[in-house]
Amino acid sequence: MSLLARLPGAGSAKAIRPRIAIIDIGSNSVRLVVYQGHPRVPAILFNEKVMAGLGRGLAETGSIDASSLSLANQALARFAAVLREMEVAEVRTVATAAVRDAANGQELIDAATALGLTVETLSGEQEATGAGLGVLSGIPGADGIVGDLGGGSLELVRVRAGKIEDRVSFPLGVLRIAGLRGKQLDSRVTPLIDAAGWAGKGAGLPFYLVGGSWRALARLDISQNDYPLPVAHQYVMDPAVVARLGRSVVHMGKASLRSIPGLASGRAATLADAAALLTVLLRRLGSSTTIVSANGLREGLLFERLDAETRALDPLIVAARDEGQLLGRFPEHGDLLDRWIAPLFSGEPARLGRIRHAACLLADVGWRANPEFRAERGMEIALHGAWVAIEAQERAMLAQALFTSLGGGTTLPDPLPRLADPQALRQAVAWGLAIRFGQRLSSGLAGPLTRTSVALTDDAVTLTIAAPDRALYAETVEKRHTALATMLGRRHRIG
């Protein structure tokens, strides 16, 4: 069976890359996500969920209750209609623990089939594989334990060197442990972890958080700390923070929880249980810290279908290139610009070189903005874009480079100094000035960048430019050349 089944009634996609979709029938929510773009990191065009609560009461009755079944059926009917209207070419519909375990789960599958949807009921092992691949798709260097907390089950996955080494599924979904605390929860969780051979398996390793309830915990901590970057992906919390959140959330009222930015109201009721379970798991596994992953099962299903060459692509660079081509003037300019300025920063480690490359790819994103706000536009895209495989300090460096390249100058605007140290931001300022120099010299075109070069010596930043192109080097270009050379502690020179 192919990974993606054609949806009956769907027309052909009008874009170069077809629209694809995943319907995820989970124990807590039923969700539709429509994607389009580069297969390595497709952009989300549409994302809607219904908190149907299919797993609520499942442990006591063994069945999905009638009201939850009705909500799910309504959601699926709407989603099928939306997919046809969007002319989605392919869709994969998957069901997880609640449908898998419920005595009446087949009723939901039959209703979906009547709508033209082919439902795959994933095993716990398949869920775990999807979650692990999802984390690897967004954090390629992940090395630790992935924990995917759903409404009906918990999956643990050992990831290392881009691969899944081990996986297991437990009936410990947030709806199944509702209300359990302290020794009662410990006595439920510990025997399962020990019997599966996972005790201590995360010793000294990070624990990657997947699932809406755990992401909600991160959003709570971001809000309480007034953290300047409201992006959950790759947000870090140590075990002491998780324990504190668990204690505080018990005493927070519904109104307080619902006031947290980005926290879905449907998640508020599960926060205390999610925090309690996470505290037990971190202690039993021995994990050193937690890292939030925005990517999970759905992204894992998309990642799974890719060939090895596509999987190996850097998702940050792929996404930045797509965004730059969408918002910029000249599609090829970003990659050329990066190659042109690279000799000035030859001593940089590869981890910084990729951030500089992303800045070059995004260097034209502010072009259509009001000239007075181009720098702010570039900074906003860097900080709040749906990027993966990038940490907070790296986002700040990307933002600083774009801010400077788009005319913001050499100042370090808030909140960047709260996310990165001054030395890192000064390096990003140099990137920005180099980008600004290259763009002014070339007018954003390919030809001048292919016919000229820049080099860094002990005393100068030297531009090598042939006589036929000397007319390009006017006063405005020289000013930017001088600004860059001054920033690098050198003089400017023509060669």
N, C-alpha and C positions, 0 to 999 in steps of 0.2 A: 504494500500500500504506500502511495506517495506521501511525503510528509504533509503536503498541503492539498486539500481536496477542493475542487472547483465548486463554487457556490452556484446552485441552479438559479438562472435568471440574471446573473451578473453579466454586465457588458464588458467589453474590452477596455482596459485602462487607456486613458488619453495621454498620459505622461510617458516619457521615455522609459522610466522604470515603473513597473506595475505596482499598484497598491495591493498590499497583503494584510491579513488581519488574523488576530488570535482572539477567540472567545474563551475565557478562563472561568469555568464553573467551579468556584472554590467553596469551602465550607462556611466562609464568612460573607463573601461577596461574589457576584457574577459580573464579569467585566468584559468589555469589548475594547480592544486597542487596534487602530488601523495605522499601518506604517507605510512609508514611501521614502525611497532614497537609496543610498549606497548600501548594499547588503551587509557590510561590516558593521555599520552603525546607522540603520534607517531612522529617519525622523518620525516622530509621532504626529500623525495628522488628526487623530480623534481618540479620545480616551474617556470612557464613561463606565461607571459601576453602579450597581444596585446592591445595597446591603441586605441580601435576602436571608442571611443567617441559616443556611441549610443545615449546619451542624449543631444548631442550638437544640438541646434536649435529646440529641441523638444517643448519647451514652445511657440515658434513662429509658428511652422508648424503643430504640433500635430503628427508628424511622424518621424521615423528614416530616415535620408537621405541615398541615394543610396550608396554613397562611404563608409559610416560607416557600412551599412548592408553587403556590399561586404567583408570588412575587417573581420567582425565578422564571416561570413560564412567560409572564408578561415581559420581563427583560429580554428573554431570548427572541420573542416575537418582534419586539422593537429593534433589536440588534440585526435580525435578518433583514428587516425592511431598510434599515440604515445602510447596510452593506450593499444592497441592490441600488439604492439611490447614489451611493458613492462610487458605483461601478468598480467595486473591489474585485480583483481578478481571482484571488485565492484566499481561502480561510481555513484555519485549523481550529477545531473546537475540542477542548480538553476538559475533563472532569477529574476532580481529585478526591480527597478522603471521604467527604460526606456522601457523595454519590456512590463511591466505591463500597462503603460500609453499610449504607442504609438498605433496609429490607425493601423499600419502595423506590430505590434509586432508578430502577428501570422506567418508572413512570415519567421521570424527567427526560431520560434519554429518548423515550418514544415521542414525547412532545417536541423535542428538538428535531428528531428525524422527520416529523410531519412538516416542519418548517424548512426542510431541505438541508439541515445541518447534520453532519456525520460526527457523532461524539466518540472520542477516544477516552476511555476510562484509564487513567494512568495508575500504575502500581506505585507503592511507596518508593520503590527503588528508582522508578522512572522520574518521579517527582524530585528525588534527591539529585539525580543526574542533571535534570533541568536547572535546578537551583545552583548547583556547583558550576555548570557551564555559564549560567547567567552572570555569576560573580566574575569568572574568568574573562567574560566578554567585556566587562567594564573596568576591571582591575587586573590586567594581564599578569602582573607579578604577584598575585595573591598567593600567600603561603601560610596556611593555617586551617582552621575549621570553619566551614560554612554552616550556619544554622538558619533554616527556613521555617519560620513559625507561621502556620496557617490556623484556620479555625478548628480543623479536625485532626491535624497531625503536625509533628515536628520532624524535620529531616536534618541529619547531620552528615556532612561531607568533608573528607580530607582532600584539600587541593594543594598541589605543589608543582612548580615548573610547568605550569600551563595544563596540567592533567589532573584527573580525578583518580585518587588512589584507593579510597574506601568510602562507603556510604551506608546509611541505615535510616530507617523510618520508625517513629514511635507514635503511639496514639496519645499524644500530649498537646493537641491543639488547644488554642487559647479558650475555646468554648467548652472543652472537655475538662479543663482544670479550674473552671470558674469558682472563685471563692476559697480555694485551697491556699493555706498560708503555713509558714513555719514548718514544724515537724510533719504536719499532715502532707504538705507538698513534697517535702524531702523524702518521706517514706514512699511516696508514689513514684518519684523520679529516679532516685538513687539506684534502686534495684534494677530498673530497666537499663540504665547507663552501664552499670557494672556487669550485668549479664551479657550485654552486647560487646563487652570488651573495650568500651570507650573511656573508662575512668583514667584520667591523667593523659589522655591522648593529645590534648591541646596544650600540654605543659610548655609555658614560655612562648606560645604562639598566639597570634591575634584570632579573635572570633568574629567572623564576618556576618553581620546582621541582615537577614532578608525577611521581608514580610511587613505588612502595614502596621501591625501593632508595635513592632520594635522600631520602625522608622518614626512612629509617633512619639516614642520615648525620646529619640534624638531631637525631635522638634520641640519637645517640652524643655529639654536641657538648653537648646539654643535660645529659647525664649527667656528662660530664667536667668541665663548668663549674659543676656543682651549681646550675644555673639554677633559680630558684624557681617557674617556671611550666611544668610538663611538658606543654605543648600545642604541637604542631608547627606548626599553621596560623599563617601569617604570621611564623614564626620567621625571623630574619635572620642570614645568615652572609656575611662578605666573602670575596673570593677567597683571601686569605692563610689564613683559617681552613679553607677547603676543602682547600687544599694541605697544611696541617698534618695534617688528618684523614686525608688520603690516605697521608701518610708513616707516621702512627702505626698505622693499621688493619692495615697489612701485617705488623706485628710483634705484633699482638694474637692470642692463642690463641682457639680456639672457645669455651672456657669463659668467658673474659672477655667476649667479644661477647654470649654468651647471657645474661649477667648484667645487661645493659643493660635498664632498665625500658622496656617498650613495644616492644622490638626483637624482631620475629618471628624465630625460629631459622632459618627458611628464607631470610631475607635476609642472614644473616651472611656466607655464602659469596660474595655479590655486592658487598659493601661496597667492597672495594678497587678493583674494576673500575669501579664507579659513581663513586667519587671521582676516579679517574684520568681517566675520560672527562669529568667535569665540569670538571676543571682545564684540560684542553685546550680545551674549548668556551668557557669564560670568557675565556681568553686570545685565542682566534681571533675571537670575537664582540665582544670589548671590553666586556663587561658589568661594571657597577660593583659589584654586590652580588647576593646571591641571597635570594629570599623563598620560603618553603615554602607550597605550596597543598595543603590537605587535599582540595580538590575537583579532580576530573579528568574523565576520559572519561564516567563514569557520570552524574555531575552535569551534565555538558555535554549529554548526551542528553536529560535531563529539562528542562533550561533551554531547549533548542532548540525544544521543543514549545509553549512559552508565547507568548502574545500580547505585543505591545510594552508594553502597560499593566502587565501582571503582571511582566514582566522588570524594569520600572523601579522596582518596590517595593523598599524598603530591607530586605534579608534579616535584619538584626539586629532591626529593629522588628517585622517579621512574626513571627519566632521568639519574641521576648520576649512579644509579645501572646498567642501560642498557649500558651506556658508559664505565663504569668500567669493565663490563663483556666482552665488545667488545675489549677493548684495553689492559686489564690486563692479568695476567697469570692464576689466580685461581679465578673462579667465586664467590665462597662463602666468599672470604677473607675480603671484605670491611665491611660487616655487622658484622662479627666476631671481626674484629679489633675495630670497634666502641664500641661494648659491652665491649671489653677488656680494652680500655683506659677510658671509661666513669666514673669509680670510681674516677679518678683523677680530674674530673671537675663536681662533683655532685652538686655544688652550682650554676651552670650556668642556666640562664633562657632557656626555651624550644626554643625560637627563635634563640638562639645561638647553642643549642644542635643539631638542624637540619642542620646548616651549618657545624658543626664539623662532623656530620654523612656523609654529602655529601663529605667532604674532605677524609674521610676514604674510601668511595666507589670509589673515583677517585685516590686513593693514588698510584695506579700502572700504571697510564696512560702514564707515561714517560718511561716505561721500554724499549720500542723498539727504543727510541731516542738515538742519540749519547750520551755517558755518560757525555760529556762536556756540554750538553744542556738539560739534563733531567729536571733540575729545571726550566729553562725558558719555556720548553714545558708544564710543569704542570701549570705554571702561565698563559700562553697564553690560555690554555683550560678553566681555571677558568674565566678569564676575558672576553673572546670572544665566549665562547660556547653559544649555543642557549638555555640557561636556562630561565625558567620563575619562578615566585614566589620568586624572589631574588632582593634585592636593591643593589645600587652601593657599599655601605660600606660592605655589606655582600659578594659581589663578591670579593672585595679586601681582606677580611679575608680568603675566600676560596683560593684565589690565594696565599696569604702569607703562609697558611698551606701547600699547595702543594709544593711551592718553597722550604720551609724549609725541608719538608719530603723527597724531592727528591735530597737533597744535597746542597741546596743553602745557608745554614747557617742561622744565626740569623739577617742578615742585612735586611733592609726594602727597597726593590728595587723600583725604579720609575716604574709606576706612583702610586704605592699603597699608599704612604703617602698623595697624593693629593685626594684620595678617602675615606680614613678612618683615624680616629684619632690614635695616637701612642699607646694608651692603648689597643684599639681593635686589632691592628696589633700584639702587644706583646702577647696578648692572643692566637692569631692564630699561632704565633711562637711556643708557648708551645704545641698546638695541633700537629704541625708539628714534633716537637721533640718526642712527645709521639708515634706518628705514626711510626716514623723512628726507635724508640726503639723496638716497637712491630714487625715491619717487619723484623728487623735484627734477633731478637730472634727466630722468627718462620720460617724464610726463606720464608715467604709468604704462608706457609702451615697452614692448619686448626688445626692439632693435638696439637702443642705446645700452641696455644692460648686457647684451651679448657682445657688444663691440668695445666695452670699457671694463675696467677692473679697479678694485681698491686693494690696498695692502697696508699692513701695519708694520712700521719699523721702530727702532728705539726712539727716534726723534720726530716721526711724522706719520700722518695718515696720507698716503699718496694715491691720487687718482691718475690712472694711466688712460689717456684719451688721445686718439689719433687726430691729426690735423683736420680732416673733413668734419669731425664732430665737435671741434672746439667752440663753435657758435652756441652749442648747448650749454656751455659753461659760462653763464651770465652772472650778474651780481647776486640774484636770488639764490642761485645754486651755490655760489661761493660762500654766502652767509651760512648755509646749512653745512657745508664742508667745514667751515671754521668752527661752528658750534660743536660738531662731532669731535673734531681734533682736540678742542679745548677740554671737552669732557674726558677724553682719553689721556689728557696730560701731554699732548703733542702739538706740533704745528701742522698746518695744512700745506700740501704740496701737489703740484701737477707734474706728472711724469710723461 
